[in-house]
Amino acid sequence: MFSKILIANRGEIALRIIRSCREMGIKTVAVYSTADEDSLHVRFADEAVCIGPPASRDSYLNIPRVIAAAEITGAEAIHPGYGFLAENASFSEICADSGLKFIGPRPEMISSMGNKSLAKDTVKRANVPTVPGSDGVVETLEDAVAVVTDIPFPVIIKASAGGGGKGMRIVRDHEGFEKAFMMAKAEAEKSFGNGDLYIEKYIENPRHIEIQILGDQHGNIVHLGERDCSIQRRHQKLIEESPSPAVDDALRARFGDAAVAAARSINYEGAGTIEFLLDASGHFYFMEMNTRVQVEHPVTEQVTGVDIVREQIRIAAGESIADIVLVPNGHSIECRINAEDPEKDFRPSPGTILSWHQPSGFGVRVESHAYQGYTIPSHYDSMIAKLIVHARTRDEAIARMSSALEEFIIEGVKTTIPFQAKVMRSEAFRSGVFDTHFLETFDFR
């Protein structure tokens, strides 16, 4: 087991990793930009190293500075958290070349699943259901037009290296296709330095269901059930829950088998998530794989009792996960508390927190790096906390989340709390019958 781990991230996920390391008797090193010197992850790590100015490219994405921080502090391993360098195959390889253990999959695993078109081809060979679409990357506009002659509209154009909805266009007829294709290509090149696109049949009104998997260095792969991430805006998740109200035991078994098959197709090691679209007829299709820990991992932890971050560290150290048995218990919901103004199209609301009181009590968990007097930087993601509840049933979990949201007081900046409180009270959410277009019809003002 490692004696010291550097955490190449910031905010609540850095704190989350610190907590697991502390329980395991492992020393931690925090890295931070000058904008984050007052963040709690800096305060609670055993050591902290400033690696640059606020811009991510000059700090959290600056690989030489992260590696140097690990070397000067004597860290043996690097945990990347999520975002930043977490799915960067080159970083994983550089860690290995520098004698540092990357707590995550090997470079070739990240590469095979980081390219969405390649990932789709890989899992298709493992008999995992995939959305009908192009055979790999579509090189030219002429090739793209040929593809959509065989796929009924609507279709969706996606960037192979994409994420967060960038380089993505939904097209409903031939008339707007050519323009949408060229716009998606330009956006993909600008956002990712890679203009490769692929085309799929667009699944109308789907649920977004993802399966948490773990794989070790001994060939063991297990799944920890599903999470429903359908409440989102602009492809960014806002509320997640486990289990999904749309998934019964039979469908759960099919999901789990498909996820394990997808992970086994690349002999996966580490924590990862296989994401699917579930249509109204009960058919599901592989969407992508995230080769890292997810923001929403706590709901799975609450339901299964498995510390996913701890398992990541154990796997990286060569330990076995053969003893993990899936025994789900109850229902968990997570709300991402963002410093955003829901009444102004979720516009970011950075600033200083003048008052902060977080909820507590039975079945309530808060993950946050913020506090009263903390100034939220404008340079990074706007999420400032995750509020997670666990209860015996979904109805009890909704009631507990409603109460916790009422108790969560943040003044000085706008947050998504009022919006999420209204979602919890709405019959549309309570019914469990909704899809990824929930916000398009939900009036929360």
C-alpha positions in Angstrom: 0.0 0.0 0.0 1.1 3.6 -0.7 2.4 5.8 2.1 1.8 9.1 0.3 -0.5 10.1 -2.5 -0.6 13.4 -4.4 -4.1 14.6 -5.4 -4.0 16.3 -8.8 -7.3 18.1 -8.3 -9.2 20.7 -6.3 -12.4 21.3 -4.4 -14.7 18.7 -3.0 -13.3 15.7 -4.8 -9.8 16.5 -3.4 -11.3 16.6 0.1 -13.1 13.4 -0.6 -9.9 11.6 -1.6 -8.1 13.1 1.5 -10.8 11.5 3.8 -10.3 8.0 2.4 -6.6 8.3 2.5 -6.7 9.4 6.1 -8.8 6.4 7.1 -6.3 4.2 5.3 -3.3 5.8 7.1 -2.0 7.3 3.8 -0.4 10.8 3.8 -1.7 13.3 1.2 -0.3 16.1 -0.9 -2.6 18.8 -2.2 -1.7 20.9 -5.2 -3.4 24.2 -5.7 -3.5 27.3 -7.9 -3.2 30.8 -6.4 -7.0 31.1 -6.7 -7.4 28.1 -4.4 -5.1 28.9 -1.6 -8.0 29.3 0.8 -9.8 26.1 -0.3 -10.3 23.4 2.4 -8.4 20.7 0.5 -5.3 22.8 0.9 -5.9 23.1 4.7 -6.7 19.4 5.3 -4.0 17.7 3.3 -0.7 16.8 5.1 1.3 18.9 2.6 0.3 21.4 -0.1 2.2 22.7 -3.1 1.2 25.8 -5.2 1.6 24.8 -8.8 0.7 28.0 -10.6 -1.7 30.9 -11.4 -5.6 30.5 -11.6 -5.8 29.4 -15.2 -6.2 25.6 -15.4 -3.7 25.3 -18.2 -1.0 26.9 -16.0 -1.8 24.9 -12.8 -4.1 21.8 -12.7 -3.5 20.9 -16.3 0.2 21.7 -16.2 1.7 18.1 -16.2 5.3 19.1 -15.5 4.3 21.1 -12.4 2.1 18.3 -11.1 4.9 15.7 -11.6 7.4 18.0 -10.0 5.2 18.5 -7.0 4.9 14.7 -6.6 8.7 14.2 -6.9 9.7 17.0 -4.4 7.2 15.7 -1.8 8.1 12.0 -2.2 4.6 10.9 -3.3 4.4 7.4 -4.7 1.1 7.8 -6.5 -1.2 10.4 -8.0 -5.0 10.4 -7.7 -6.5 12.6 -10.5 -10.1 12.8 -9.2 -12.4 13.7 -12.1 -12.0 16.3 -14.8 -8.6 18.0 -15.4 -6.1 15.2 -16.1 -8.3 12.3 -15.0 -8.9 10.9 -18.5 -5.6 12.0 -20.0 -3.8 9.0 -21.4 -0.6 10.9 -21.8 -0.6 11.9 -18.1 -1.1 8.3 -17.1 1.8 7.3 -19.2 4.0 10.1 -17.9 3.2 9.1 -14.3 4.4 5.6 -15.1 7.6 6.9 -16.8 8.2 9.0 -13.7 7.9 6.1 -11.3 4.6 7.3 -10.0 1.5 5.1 -9.8 -1.5 6.6 -11.6 -4.6 5.8 -9.6 -6.8 4.9 -12.5 -6.6 2.8 -15.7 -3.6 2.3 -17.9 -3.0 4.7 -20.8 -4.3 2.2 -23.5 -7.6 1.7 -21.5 -8.1 5.5 -21.3 -7.4 5.9 -25.1 -9.7 3.0 -26.1 -12.6 4.5 -24.3 -11.8 8.2 -24.5 -12.5 8.2 -28.3 -16.2 7.7 -28.4 -16.2 6.2 -31.9 -13.5 3.7 -31.0 -15.3 2.9 -27.7 -18.5 2.2 -29.6 -16.7 -0.2 -32.0 -14.9 -1.9 -29.0 -18.1 -2.6 -27.0 -20.0 -3.6 -30.1 -17.6 -6.5 -30.6 -18.4 -7.5 -27.0 -22.1 -7.7 -28.0 -23.1 -4.6 -25.9 -26.1 -2.9 -27.5 -25.1 0.3 -29.4 -27.1 3.0 -31.1 -27.4 2.6 -34.9 -25.0 4.9 -36.6 -21.9 5.5 -38.7 -19.2 2.9 -38.8 -16.6 4.9 -36.9 -15.5 8.4 -37.7 -17.1 10.2 -40.6 -14.3 11.9 -42.5 -16.1 14.2 -45.0 -19.4 15.9 -45.5 -20.1 13.6 -48.5 -19.6 10.5 -46.3 -21.9 12.1 -43.6 -24.6 12.6 -46.1 -24.3 9.0 -47.3 -24.6 7.8 -43.6 -27.9 9.6 -43.0 -29.5 8.1 -46.1 -29.5 4.8 -44.1 -30.5 6.2 -40.7 -34.0 7.7 -40.2 -34.0 11.2 -38.8 -33.6 12.6 -36.2 -29.9 11.9 -35.9 -27.2 13.3 -33.6 -23.8 14.4 -34.6 -21.1 13.9 -31.9 -17.4 14.8 -31.5 -15.3 11.6 -31.0 -13.2 13.4 -28.4 -16.2 15.3 -27.0 -17.8 15.9 -23.7 -20.2 18.3 -22.0 -22.3 18.7 -25.2 -19.6 20.4 -27.2 -19.3 19.4 -30.8 -22.8 17.9 -30.6 -25.8 18.7 -32.9 -29.3 17.2 -33.1 -30.6 17.3 -36.7 -34.2 16.5 -37.6 -34.2 16.6 -41.4 -31.9 16.7 -44.4 -32.3 20.4 -44.9 -30.3 21.4 -41.8 -27.9 18.5 -41.9 -25.0 20.0 -43.8 -24.8 23.2 -41.8 -25.0 21.3 -38.5 -22.2 18.9 -39.6 -19.8 21.7 -40.4 -20.7 23.7 -37.2 -20.1 20.6 -35.1 -16.8 19.9 -36.8 -15.6 23.5 -36.2 -16.7 23.4 -32.6 -15.0 20.1 -32.0 -11.7 21.3 -33.5 -11.9 24.5 -31.3 -12.8 22.7 -28.1 -10.7 19.5 -28.3 -8.2 20.1 -31.1 -9.8 17.1 -32.8 -12.6 17.6 -35.4 -13.5 13.9 -35.8 -17.2 13.3 -35.8 -19.5 10.3 -35.8 -23.3 10.1 -36.4 -26.0 8.1 -34.5 -29.7 7.7 -34.5 -31.1 10.2 -32.0 -33.0 8.4 -29.2 -36.1 10.5 -28.4 -36.9 11.1 -24.7 -34.4 8.7 -23.2 -33.4 8.1 -19.6 -29.7 8.5 -18.8 -28.7 5.4 -16.9 -25.1 4.6 -15.9 -23.5 1.6 -14.3 -20.7 1.9 -11.8 -18.0 -0.8 -12.4 -14.7 -1.7 -10.6 -11.9 -3.8 -12.1 -8.7 -5.0 -10.5 -5.3 -6.2 -11.8 -6.3 -9.9 -11.3 -9.1 -9.9 -13.9 -12.0 -9.4 -11.4 -14.7 -7.0 -12.7 -17.9 -6.2 -10.7 -20.7 -3.7 -11.1 -22.3 -1.8 -8.3 -25.7 -1.1 -9.8 -27.1 1.8 -11.6 -27.5 5.6 -11.2 -30.3 7.6 -12.9 -28.8 10.9 -14.2 -31.8 12.1 -16.3 -32.3 15.4 -14.5 -29.8 17.6 -16.4 -29.4 20.8 -18.4 -27.3 21.2 -21.5 -26.0 17.7 -20.9 -24.8 18.6 -17.4 -26.2 16.6 -14.5 -28.0 18.3 -11.7 -29.7 15.5 -9.7 -28.8 11.9 -9.6 -30.3 8.9 -7.8 -29.7 5.2 -7.2 -31.5 2.9 -7.9 -33.4 4.3 -10.9 -37.2 4.3 -10.6 -37.3 3.1 -14.2 -35.2 0.0 -13.7 -36.5 -3.3 -12.3 -34.5 -6.3 -11.3 -34.5 -8.0 -14.7 -33.5 -4.9 -16.5 -30.8 -4.2 -13.8 -29.3 -7.6 -14.5 -29.2 -6.9 -18.2 -27.6 -3.5 -17.6 -25.0 -5.0 -15.2 -24.1 -7.8 -17.6 -23.6 -5.3 -20.5 -21.5 -3.0 -18.4 -19.2 -5.8 -17.2 -18.9 -7.1 -20.8 -17.9 -3.6 -21.9 -15.3 -3.3 -19.2 -14.0 -6.8 -19.8 -13.5 -6.0 -23.5 -10.5 -3.9 -22.5 -9.5 -5.8 -19.3 -10.4 -2.7 -17.4 -8.6 -1.7 -14.1 -9.9 0.9 -11.7 -13.3 2.6 -11.2 -15.3 3.5 -14.2 -18.8 4.2 -15.4 -20.6 2.7 -18.4 -23.3 5.2 -19.6 -26.4 4.1 -21.4 -29.5 5.6 -22.9 -32.8 3.8 -22.0 -35.7 4.3 -24.4 -39.4 4.2 -23.6 -39.6 0.6 -24.8 -37.1 -0.7 -22.4 -34.2 -1.0 -24.9 -30.9 0.4 -23.9 -27.8 1.5 -25.8 -24.2 2.1 -24.9 -23.3 5.8 -25.0 -19.8 6.1 -23.5 -17.5 5.1 -20.8 -15.9 7.4 -18.2 -12.6 6.0 -17.1 -12.6 7.7 -13.7 -14.6 8.3 -10.5 -17.8 10.2 -11.2 -19.1 13.3 -9.5 -22.2 11.3 -8.5 -20.4 8.3 -7.0 -21.7 9.0 -3.5 -25.2 7.7 -4.3 -23.7 4.4 -5.2 -21.6 4.4 -2.0 -24.7 5.1 0.1 -26.7 2.2 -1.4 -24.0 -0.4 -1.6 -21.8 0.5 1.4 -18.7 0.4 -0.9 -16.1 3.3 -0.6 -15.3 3.7 -4.3 -12.3 6.0 -3.7 -10.9 3.5 -1.2 -11.3 0.7 -3.8 -9.6 2.8 -6.4 -6.6 3.1 -4.2 -6.6 -0.6 -3.3 -6.8 -1.6 -6.9 -3.9 0.7 -7.9 -1.9 -1.0 -5.1 -2.6 -4.4 -6.6 -5.2 -5.6 -4.2 -8.2 -7.8 -5.2 -11.9 -6.8 -5.3 -13.0 -10.5 -5.4 -14.7 -10.0 -2.0 -17.1 -7.3 -3.1 -20.7 -8.5 -3.3 -23.5 -6.3 -4.5 -26.1 -6.1 -1.7 -28.2 -2.9 -2.4 -29.8 -1.2 0.5 -32.4 1.6 0.2 -32.4 4.7 -2.0 -30.0 7.6 -2.4 -30.3 11.0 -4.1 -27.7 13.6 -4.8 -28.1 17.3 -5.6 -25.2 19.2 -7.1 -25.2 22.6 -5.4 -23.9 25.0 -8.0 -23.1 28.7 -7.6 -25.5 29.6 -10.4 -28.7 31.6 -10.9 -31.5 29.2 -12.1 -33.7 32.2 -13.0 -31.1 33.5 -15.4 -30.5 30.3 -17.4 -28.1 29.0 -14.7 -25.7 31.8 -15.1 -22.6 31.3 -12.9 -22.6 33.3 -9.7 -19.1 33.6 -8.3 -18.4 35.7 -5.3 -17.9 35.6 -1.5 -20.1 33.4 0.6 -21.5 35.6 3.4 -23.4 32.9 5.3 -23.1 29.1 5.2 -25.1 26.6 7.2 -25.1 23.0 5.9 -27.7 20.4 6.8 -27.0 17.4 8.9 -28.8 14.5 10.6 -29.6 10.9 9.9 -29.0 9.9 6.3 -27.6 13.3 5.3 -24.1 13.7 3.7 -22.5 16.9 2.5 -19.3 17.0 0.3 -17.9 20.5 0.0 -14.7 22.6 0.0 -16.6 25.8 0.7 -17.5 27.7 4.0 -18.6 31.1 5.3 -16.2 33.7 4.0 -14.9 31.6 1.1 -14.6 33.4 -2.2 -15.7 31.2 -5.1 -13.2 31.5 -8.0 -14.6 32.3 -11.4 -12.0 30.2 -13.1 -13.4 26.7 -12.5 -16.6 24.7 -12.5 -19.4 26.3 -10.5 -20.2 23.3 -8.2 -19.6 24.2 -4.6 -21.2 21.3 -2.8 -22.9 17.9 -3.2 -25.8 17.1 -1.0 -26.5 13.4 -0.6 -29.3 11.7 1.3 -30.0 8.0 1.9 -33.3 6.4 3.1 -35.2 3.1 3.1 -37.4 4.1 0.1 -37.4 6.6 -2.7 -40.3 8.5 -1.2 -38.4 8.8 2.1 -35.3 9.9 0.3 -37.2 12.6 -1.5 -38.7 13.8 1.8 -35.2 13.8 3.4 -33.7 15.7 0.5 -36.5 18.3 0.6 -35.8 18.9 4.3 -32.1 19.0 3.8 -32.4 21.6 1.0 -34.6 23.8 3.3 -31.8 23.6 5.9 -29.0 24.4 3.5 -28.4 28.1 3.8 -25.9 29.9 1.5 -26.0 33.7 1.2 -23.9 36.0 -0.8 -24.2 34.1 -4.1 -27.0 32.6 -6.1 -27.3 28.8 -6.0 -29.3 26.0 -7.5 -30.9 25.1 -4.1 -34.3 26.8 -4.7 -34.6 25.1 -8.1 -33.7 21.6 -6.6 -36.2 22.2 -3.8 -39.0 22.8 -6.3 -38.0 19.7 -8.2 -38.3 17.6 -5.1 -41.8 19.0 -4.4 -42.9 18.4 -8.0 -45.2 15.6 -9.0 -43.2 15.2 -12.2 -40.1 14.1 -10.2 -42.0 12.3 -7.5 -43.7 10.1 -10.0 -40.4 8.8 -11.3 -41.6 9.1 -14.8 -39.3 11.6 -16.6 -36.5 11.7 -19.1 -33.5 13.9 -20.1 -35.9 16.6 -21.3 -37.3 17.2 -17.9 -36.1 20.8 -17.7 -37.7 21.7 -21.0 -41.2 21.3 -19.5 -40.6 21.9 -15.8 -41.5 25.5 -14.8 -39.4 26.2 -11.7 -39.7 30.0 -11.7 
